[in-house]
Amino acid sequence: MNTIKQQPDGNYPIPSLEQNYLLSSLPADVRERLKPHLQLITLPLGKCLYESGDEQKYVYFPTNSIISLVYVLFNGDSAEISVVGNEGMLGLPLFMGGGSTPNRAVVQSAGNAYQLSARLLKEEFRGHDQLHELLLRYTQSLMTQMAQTAVCNRHHSIEQQLCRWILLSLDRIPSNVLTMTQELIADMLGVRREGVSVAAGKLQKLGVIEYHRGVVTVINRVQLEKLSCECYEVVKAECERLLHYLPEDYNLHD
């Protein structure tokens, strides 16, 4: 399944292991054993890392990219159920016993990630209590995000959903800039593109974001949080409670 062979452009700083907080918090002995097998790869926007039902042979630790878990209906409609960035990893079904998932994994924001053989991580997971607890805590935080996303999509306005979605994405990259199209945002939220266009236009008029040619720049994060529904705070608080390895300023960007 995996065909990603790109390496980071030599003109840019190479992302370090420490840029993924879960990866950098692995027990020291585990990290040293896995380090030689971690491959830095480039994830282009829109790249599908696996389809529904695919056997997952690799796990991914994003550094400055964001990966969306998306459920696709038979008629082609889709909706995002969670996002993974520098706080975690893609590939939880591997150590949960399933080995595959009915979801699709798509690169939502281009960047880099460290790729690792699923087999190697599973071997470490089976024999290391500290790693076991670490990954289960991350799993619980991701489950919270999935549940809150379902509630948000059912009960809140497109504008509130967009604010929540931007904030969750922003928290998972070391920047206040997201590169993505309105069409992709609409697919992630499971709404019409026109609805995203109207909502984004309102945020831009309020001076909260700037949107130009597929680039969303957050200008006023404080106001963005005020305009979002409570769903963002629920997910944020649970991440802070469960993921002790996150830095204190994790949810703060200039």
C-alpha positions as CSV (number, residue, x, y, z in Angstrom):
1,M,0.0,0.0,0.0
2,N,2.7,2.6,1.0
3,T,4.3,4.2,-2.0
4,I,5.6,7.4,-0.4
5,K,9.2,7.8,-1.2
6,Q,9.6,11.6,-1.2
7,Q,12.2,13.1,1.1
8,P,12.2,16.7,2.5
9,D,13.6,19.4,0.3
10,G,17.2,19.9,1.2
11,N,16.7,23.7,1.2
12,Y,14.5,23.4,4.3
13,P,15.4,22.4,7.9
14,I,14.8,18.7,8.4
15,P,12.1,18.1,11.0
16,S,13.4,16.4,14.1
17,L,11.9,13.5,16.1
18,E,11.2,16.0,18.9
19,Q,8.6,17.8,16.7
20,N,6.2,14.9,17.2
21,Y,5.4,15.0,21.0
22,L,4.3,11.4,21.2
23,L,7.4,10.2,19.5
24,S,9.7,12.2,21.6
25,S,8.0,11.0,24.8
26,L,8.4,7.3,24.1
27,P,10.4,5.5,26.8
28,A,14.1,6.1,26.2
29,D,14.9,2.4,25.5
30,V,12.0,2.0,23.1
31,R,13.0,5.2,21.3
32,E,16.6,4.1,20.9
33,R,15.5,0.8,19.4
34,L,13.1,2.3,17.0
35,K,15.2,5.3,16.0
36,P,17.2,3.5,13.2
37,H,13.9,2.4,11.6
38,L,12.1,5.8,11.5
39,Q,12.0,7.2,8.0
40,L,11.3,10.9,7.4
41,I,8.8,11.3,4.5
42,T,7.0,14.1,2.8
43,L,3.2,14.1,2.9
44,P,1.6,16.1,0.0
45,L,-1.8,17.6,0.4
46,G,-4.6,15.2,-0.4
47,K,-2.4,12.1,-0.3
48,C,-4.4,9.0,0.8
49,L,-2.3,7.0,3.3
50,Y,-4.7,4.1,3.4
51,E,-8.2,3.3,2.3
52,S,-11.0,1.6,4.2
53,G,-10.2,-2.0,5.0
54,D,-6.5,-1.7,4.0
55,E,-4.0,-3.6,6.1
56,Q,-1.9,-1.0,7.9
57,K,1.7,-1.9,7.5
58,Y,3.0,1.5,8.8
59,V,2.4,4.0,11.5
60,Y,3.0,7.7,11.0
61,F,4.2,10.4,13.4
62,P,3.4,13.8,11.9
63,T,5.8,16.6,12.6
64,N,4.3,19.6,10.7
65,S,1.6,17.9,8.8
66,I,-2.0,17.0,9.6
67,I,-3.8,13.7,8.7
68,S,-7.5,13.4,8.7
69,L,-9.5,10.2,9.4
70,V,-12.4,10.3,7.0
71,Y,-15.5,8.1,6.7
72,V,-16.7,7.8,3.1
73,L,-20.3,6.7,2.3
74,F,-21.3,4.5,-0.6
75,N,-22.5,7.6,-2.6
76,G,-19.1,9.3,-2.2
77,D,-20.1,11.8,0.5
78,S,-17.6,12.0,3.3
79,A,-17.0,13.5,6.7
80,E,-14.0,13.8,9.0
81,I,-14.1,12.0,12.3
82,S,-10.7,13.1,13.7
83,V,-7.4,14.7,13.0
84,V,-3.9,13.6,13.8
85,G,-0.9,15.9,14.0
86,N,2.2,16.5,16.1
87,E,0.4,15.4,19.3
88,G,0.1,11.8,18.2
89,M,0.3,9.1,15.5
90,L,-1.7,7.4,12.8
91,G,-2.2,3.7,13.1
92,L,-4.0,2.9,16.4
93,P,-5.9,-0.1,15.0
94,L,-2.6,-1.9,14.7
95,F,-2.1,-2.4,18.4
96,M,-5.8,-2.4,19.2
97,G,-6.0,-5.8,17.5
98,G,-8.0,-4.9,14.4
99,G,-5.2,-4.3,11.9
100,S,-7.5,-2.2,9.7
101,T,-10.3,0.4,9.9
102,P,-13.4,1.4,7.9
103,N,-12.0,4.9,7.6
104,R,-9.8,6.6,5.0
105,A,-6.6,8.5,6.1
106,V,-5.9,11.6,4.0
107,V,-3.3,14.3,4.3
108,Q,-5.2,17.4,5.3
109,S,-2.3,19.8,5.6
110,A,1.0,19.0,3.7
111,G,4.2,18.5,5.6
112,N,6.4,15.8,7.0
113,A,6.0,12.7,9.2
114,Y,8.1,9.9,10.5
115,Q,7.1,6.5,9.1
116,L,7.7,3.3,11.1
117,S,7.0,-0.4,10.4
118,A,3.8,-1.4,12.2
119,R,5.4,-4.8,13.1
120,L,8.2,-3.1,15.1
121,L,5.8,-0.9,17.1
122,K,3.5,-3.8,17.9
123,E,6.5,-5.8,19.2
124,E,7.4,-3.0,21.6
125,F,3.8,-2.5,22.6
126,R,3.4,-6.1,23.7
127,G,6.4,-6.0,26.0
128,H,6.5,-2.6,27.5
129,D,4.0,-1.4,30.2
130,Q,5.0,2.3,30.0
131,L,4.5,2.3,26.2
132,H,1.3,0.4,26.6
133,E,-0.1,3.1,28.9
134,L,1.2,6.0,26.7
135,L,-0.6,4.7,23.6
136,L,-3.8,3.8,25.4
137,R,-4.0,7.4,26.8
138,Y,-3.5,8.8,23.3
139,T,-6.2,6.4,22.1
140,Q,-8.7,7.8,24.7
141,S,-7.9,11.3,23.7
142,L,-8.6,10.5,20.0
143,M,-11.9,8.8,20.9
144,T,-13.0,11.9,22.7
145,Q,-12.2,13.9,19.6
146,M,-14.3,11.5,17.5
147,A,-17.3,11.6,19.8
148,Q,-17.2,15.4,20.1
149,T,-16.9,15.8,16.3
150,A,-20.1,13.7,15.9
151,V,-22.0,15.9,18.4
152,C,-20.7,19.1,16.8
153,N,-21.6,18.0,13.3
154,R,-25.2,17.3,14.4
155,H,-25.9,20.2,16.6
156,H,-23.8,23.2,15.7
157,S,-23.7,25.7,12.8
158,I,-21.3,25.5,9.9
159,E,-19.5,28.6,11.2
160,Q,-19.0,27.0,14.7
161,Q,-17.9,23.7,13.1
162,L,-15.4,25.6,10.9
163,C,-14.0,27.5,14.0
164,R,-13.7,24.2,15.9
165,W,-12.0,22.5,12.9
166,I,-9.5,25.3,12.3
167,L,-8.6,25.4,16.0
168,L,-8.1,21.6,16.3
169,S,-5.9,21.7,13.1
170,L,-4.0,24.7,14.3
171,D,-3.1,23.0,17.5
172,R,-1.4,20.2,15.6
173,I,1.1,22.1,13.6
174,P,3.9,24.5,14.6
175,S,2.3,27.4,12.7
176,N,-0.8,29.6,12.4
177,V,-1.1,28.9,8.7
178,L,-3.1,26.0,7.2
179,T,-2.8,25.1,3.5
180,M,-6.1,23.6,2.2
181,T,-8.9,24.3,-0.3
182,Q,-12.5,25.1,0.5
183,E,-13.5,21.9,-1.3
184,L,-11.3,19.9,1.1
185,I,-12.7,21.7,4.1
186,A,-16.2,21.0,2.9
187,D,-15.4,17.3,2.5
188,M,-13.9,17.2,6.0
189,L,-17.0,18.8,7.6
190,G,-19.4,16.9,5.4
191,V,-21.2,20.1,4.2
192,R,-21.6,21.9,0.9
193,R,-18.7,24.0,-0.4
194,E,-21.0,27.1,-0.5
195,G,-21.6,26.8,3.2
196,V,-17.9,26.8,3.9
197,S,-17.4,29.8,1.6
198,V,-20.0,31.8,3.5
199,A,-18.7,30.9,6.9
200,A,-15.0,31.6,5.9
201,G,-16.1,34.9,4.5
202,K,-17.7,35.9,7.8
203,L,-14.6,35.0,9.7
204,Q,-12.5,37.0,7.3
205,K,-14.7,40.1,7.5
206,L,-14.4,39.9,11.3
207,G,-10.6,39.9,11.0
208,V,-10.3,36.4,12.5
209,I,-8.7,34.7,9.5
210,E,-7.3,35.5,6.1
211,Y,-8.1,33.1,3.3
212,H,-6.4,33.4,0.0
213,R,-5.8,30.7,-2.7
214,G,-6.1,27.7,-0.4
215,V,-4.1,29.3,2.5
216,V,-5.9,30.0,5.8
217,T,-4.0,32.3,8.2
218,V,-5.3,32.7,11.7
219,I,-5.1,36.4,12.7
220,N,-7.0,36.5,15.9
221,R,-7.0,33.1,17.8
222,V,-8.8,34.5,20.9
223,Q,-11.8,35.6,18.8
224,L,-11.7,32.4,16.9
225,E,-12.1,30.5,20.2
226,K,-15.0,32.7,21.3
227,L,-16.8,32.0,18.0
228,S,-16.3,28.3,18.3
229,C,-18.7,26.0,20.1
230,E,-17.8,24.2,23.4
231,C,-16.7,21.2,21.4
232,Y,-13.2,22.5,20.9
233,E,-12.7,23.2,24.7
234,V,-13.9,19.7,25.5
235,V,-11.3,18.1,23.2
236,K,-8.6,20.5,24.3
237,A,-9.2,19.8,28.0
238,E,-9.2,16.0,27.5
239,C,-5.9,16.2,25.6
240,E,-4.3,18.2,28.3
241,R,-5.6,15.8,31.0
242,L,-4.5,12.6,29.2
243,L,-1.4,13.6,27.2
244,H,1.0,14.7,29.9
245,Y,3.8,15.0,27.4
246,L,2.3,18.0,25.6
247,P,4.2,21.3,26.3
248,E,2.4,24.0,28.3
249,D,2.1,26.3,25.3
250,Y,0.8,23.6,23.0
251,N,-2.5,25.4,22.3
252,L,-0.9,28.8,22.0
253,H,0.2,30.3,18.7
254,D,1.2,33.8,17.8
